[in-house]
Amino acid sequence: NFYEFPSLRVVSFDLAIARTPSRLRTQIPRNRQIGAHDLLIGATAVALGYGVLTRDRRSFPRIPGLALDVAEAGCGGSLRLEMAEVGATRSS
């Protein structure tokens, strides 16, 4: 499935966002660290005041200050609802 987001805002990756993962990593205990890519996604959301919709119950909940909505596996209806709220349309 491919989704188009005609009203999705593209943001610049600026210095403030670039510094956020390092700041957040220091707040996560060493035995609870998460991968660099998940941290970068979560830190970008934190820096911009956004939340993350994910199925990942392991990594994203460890990010301090991240607003999180965890989707259940197989809940396509809920995902479509969330995407519709940001102006997504489904295309084949």
C-alpha positions in Angstrom: 0.0 0.0 0.0 1.2 3.5 -0.8 -0.1 6.6 0.8 0.2 10.2 -0.5 0.2 13.0 1.9 -0.8 16.1 0.0 -1.1 18.3 3.2 1.9 16.8 5.0 4.4 19.5 6.0 8.1 18.9 5.1 10.4 20.3 7.7 14.0 21.3 7.4 16.6 19.4 9.4 18.2 22.3 11.2 20.8 22.6 14.0 18.2 22.5 16.8 16.8 19.3 15.5 20.3 17.9 14.9 21.2 18.5 18.5 18.1 16.9 20.0 19.1 13.2 19.7 22.3 13.8 21.7 20.4 15.6 24.4 17.7 12.9 24.6 20.3 10.0 24.5 21.8 11.4 27.7 18.4 11.0 29.4 18.0 7.3 28.5 19.7 4.8 30.8 22.6 2.9 29.2 20.8 -0.4 29.5 17.7 1.0 27.7 19.4 2.7 24.7 17.6 2.6 21.3 18.8 2.5 17.7 20.1 5.7 16.1 17.3 5.8 13.4 14.5 5.4 15.9 16.1 8.0 18.1 16.5 10.4 15.2 12.8 10.0 14.3 11.6 10.5 17.9 14.0 13.4 18.5 12.8 15.2 15.4 9.2 14.8 16.6 10.1 16.0 20.1 12.0 19.1 18.7 9.0 20.0 16.6 6.3 19.2 19.2 4.9 16.3 17.2 3.9 12.9 18.2 4.6 9.5 16.6 2.2 6.8 15.5 4.0 3.5 15.6 3.7 -0.2 16.2 7.0 -0.2 18.0 6.3 -0.8 21.7 10.0 -1.3 22.5 12.0 1.8 21.3 9.8 4.8 21.0 8.4 4.7 24.5 11.9 5.1 25.9 12.3 8.5 24.3 11.7 11.3 27.0 9.1 13.8 26.1 7.8 12.0 23.0 4.0 12.0 22.5 3.3 8.4 21.3 0.3 6.6 19.9 1.0 2.9 19.7 -1.0 1.1 17.0 -1.9 -2.6 17.3 -0.8 -5.0 14.7 -3.4 -5.6 12.1 -5.4 -2.4 12.9 -5.4 -0.9 9.4 -8.6 0.9 10.1 -7.0 2.9 12.9 -3.9 3.7 10.8 -6.2 4.9 8.0 -8.1 7.1 10.5 -4.8 8.6 11.8 -3.6 9.2 8.2 -6.8 10.8 7.2 -6.5 13.3 10.0 -3.3 14.6 8.4 -4.8 14.7 4.9 -3.6 11.4 3.5 -5.2 9.8 0.6 -4.6 6.2 -0.5 -3.4 5.5 -4.0 -2.5 2.2 -5.7 
